[in-house]
Amino acid sequence: MSTKPVALVTGSSRGIGRAVALALSRSGYRLILTARDEKTLKETGRGCEGGDAVILPMDLSEEDSPKRLADAVNSETGQLDVLVNNAGIVVSKSFEDTGAADWDRMMNLNARAPFLLTRMLLPLLRISAAATVVNIGSVVSFKGYEMQTAYAASKHALAGWTKVLAREEASNGIRVHLIAPGGVATDLVRDVRPDIDESDLIAPEDVAEMVRFLTTHRSNAVIDVVEMHRAGKTPFS
Ligand SMILES: NC(=O)c1ccc[n+]([C@@H]2O[C@H](COP(=O)([O-])OP(=O)(O)OC[C@H]3O[C@@H](n4cnc5c(N)ncnc54)[C@H](OP(=O)(O)O)[C@@H]3O)[C@@H](O)[C@H]2O)c1
């Protein structure tokens, strides 16, 4: 029986989630990895220290996936100390062109699935000695940018329930954080903002380092939200 704390990172096959998984693994966590693509998930698993990562491939936007994932966490480790809700997609469309299917796709994966998953994992988190939930929001958790109607709505929804969860679970010892980055060098941004020079983007490892800090520093100082922007952007804009 492992004595390591356990961290579940959704969307850990690549991008920010992969960097977060590797950083938490270096900090001594046993990782549970999930995304759709088994091959790249296994690559992340091979990069994790200890050779004990649990790989659970699934499409989180499917109706029964949050329950299947929560059940698998219960049966595979029966323990959860850190939950990083990171899996997300963006479809770049104007308000006028955004259809019901676009809306449902983004709301399902970016807001509804992490809500259901977190709710089902609360019993395990409540018995952890240092439970932490980190939700990966976005700069559009608070702002609205052109061509991001449904994406911005989904990230506002995520931020909304994050705040409620943080208040409700504080007395149960669960710390809940929102990281709101803008412009991270991943496939997601390469697809929707090919105009941004790659060298100007935030590294996924910078976001991972923030997750590692939030999960490993447990003092009387609690950080609710971390907003991160590219160095080329105007601060506090
Ligand atoms: N990059 C940015 O500038 C930026 C800025 C702010 C916020 N974010 C947020 O950061 C998070 C990670 O994004 P990223 O930039 O790292 O993007 P990414 O490189 O495209 O990675 C997205 C991850 O989510 C997984 N995923 C996608 N659809 C899925 C589904 N239906 N079911 C399960 N997993 C799924 C992907 O794996 P599979 O394809 O294998 O399923 C992948 O592991 C997202 O929530 C995004 O909104 C990103």
PDBQT file of the ligand as one rigid body, heavy atoms in Angstrom, charges set to zero:
ROOT
HETATM    1  N1  LIG A 301      -3.481  27.453 -23.432  1.00  0.00    +0.000 N 
HETATM    2  C1  LIG A 301      -3.995  28.559 -22.924  1.00  0.00    +0.000 C 
HETATM    3  O1  LIG A 301      -3.618  29.688 -23.301  1.00  0.00    +0.000 OA
HETATM    4  C2  LIG A 301      -5.011  28.512 -21.837  1.00  0.00    +0.000 A 
HETATM    5  C3  LIG A 301      -5.364  29.714 -21.234  1.00  0.00    +0.000 A 
HETATM    6  C4  LIG A 301      -6.312  29.703 -20.229  1.00  0.00    +0.000 A 
HETATM    7  C5  LIG A 301      -6.881  28.523 -19.842  1.00  0.00    +0.000 A 
HETATM    8  N2  LIG A 301      -6.529  27.349 -20.470  1.00  0.00    +0.000 N 
HETATM    9  C6  LIG A 301      -7.188  26.128 -20.007  1.00  0.00    +0.000 C 
HETATM   10  O2  LIG A 301      -6.207  25.179 -19.650  1.00  0.00    +0.000 OA
HETATM   11  C7  LIG A 301      -6.766  23.879 -19.767  1.00  0.00    +0.000 C 
HETATM   12  C8  LIG A 301      -5.796  22.999 -20.532  1.00  0.00    +0.000 C 
HETATM   13  O3  LIG A 301      -5.670  23.496 -21.840  1.00  0.00    +0.000 OA
HETATM   14  P1  LIG A 301      -4.339  23.404 -22.695  1.00  0.00    +0.000 P 
HETATM   15  O4  LIG A 301      -4.004  24.778 -23.121  1.00  0.00    +0.000 OA
HETATM   16  O5  LIG A 301      -3.321  22.600 -21.995  1.00  0.00    +0.000 OA
HETATM   17  O6  LIG A 301      -4.933  22.656 -23.969  1.00  0.00    +0.000 OA
HETATM   18  P2  LIG A 301      -4.507  21.345 -24.753  1.00  0.00    +0.000 P 
HETATM   19  O7  LIG A 301      -3.037  21.304 -24.953  1.00  0.00    +0.000 OA
HETATM   20  O8  LIG A 301      -5.409  21.319 -25.928  1.00  0.00    +0.000 OA
HETATM   21  O9  LIG A 301      -4.884  20.162 -23.717  1.00  0.00    +0.000 OA
HETATM   22  C9  LIG A 301      -6.211  19.878 -23.415  1.00  0.00    +0.000 C 
HETATM   23  C10 LIG A 301      -6.259  18.604 -22.591  1.00  0.00    +0.000 C 
HETATM   24  O10 LIG A 301      -7.633  18.274 -22.348  1.00  0.00    +0.000 OA
HETATM   25  C11 LIG A 301      -7.872  16.953 -22.833  1.00  0.00    +0.000 C 
HETATM   26  N3  LIG A 301      -9.216  16.841 -23.379  1.00  0.00    +0.000 N 
HETATM   27  C12 LIG A 301      -9.752  17.526 -24.427  1.00  0.00    +0.000 A 
HETATM   28  N4  LIG A 301     -10.999  17.128 -24.656  1.00  0.00    +0.000 NA
HETATM   29  C13 LIG A 301     -11.264  16.151 -23.742  1.00  0.00    +0.000 A 
HETATM   30  C14 LIG A 301     -12.392  15.347 -23.472  1.00  0.00    +0.000 A 
HETATM   31  N5  LIG A 301     -13.518  15.436 -24.205  1.00  0.00    +0.000 N 
HETATM   32  N6  LIG A 301     -12.337  14.459 -22.449  1.00  0.00    +0.000 NA
HETATM   33  C15 LIG A 301     -11.209  14.349 -21.709  1.00  0.00    +0.000 A 
HETATM   34  N7  LIG A 301     -10.108  15.089 -21.919  1.00  0.00    +0.000 NA
HETATM   35  C16 LIG A 301     -10.136  15.980 -22.919  1.00  0.00    +0.000 A 
HETATM   36  C17 LIG A 301      -6.816  16.729 -23.912  1.00  0.00    +0.000 C 
HETATM   37  O11 LIG A 301      -6.503  15.372 -24.091  1.00  0.00    +0.000 OA
HETATM   38  P3  LIG A 301      -7.116  14.402 -25.231  1.00  0.00    +0.000 P 
HETATM   39  O12 LIG A 301      -7.140  15.168 -26.505  1.00  0.00    +0.000 OA
HETATM   40  O13 LIG A 301      -6.187  13.236 -25.200  1.00  0.00    +0.000 OA
HETATM   41  O14 LIG A 301      -8.477  14.063 -24.735  1.00  0.00    +0.000 OA
HETATM   42  C18 LIG A 301      -5.619  17.439 -23.296  1.00  0.00    +0.000 C 
HETATM   43  O15 LIG A 301      -4.974  16.590 -22.387  1.00  0.00    +0.000 OA
HETATM   44  C19 LIG A 301      -8.131  24.054 -20.451  1.00  0.00    +0.000 C 
HETATM   45  O16 LIG A 301      -9.154  24.027 -19.496  1.00  0.00    +0.000 OA
HETATM   46  C20 LIG A 301      -8.025  25.444 -21.059  1.00  0.00    +0.000 C 
HETATM   47  O17 LIG A 301      -9.300  26.049 -21.187  1.00  0.00    +0.000 OA
HETATM   48  C21 LIG A 301      -5.606  27.316 -21.446  1.00  0.00    +0.000 A 
ENDROOT
TORSDOF 0
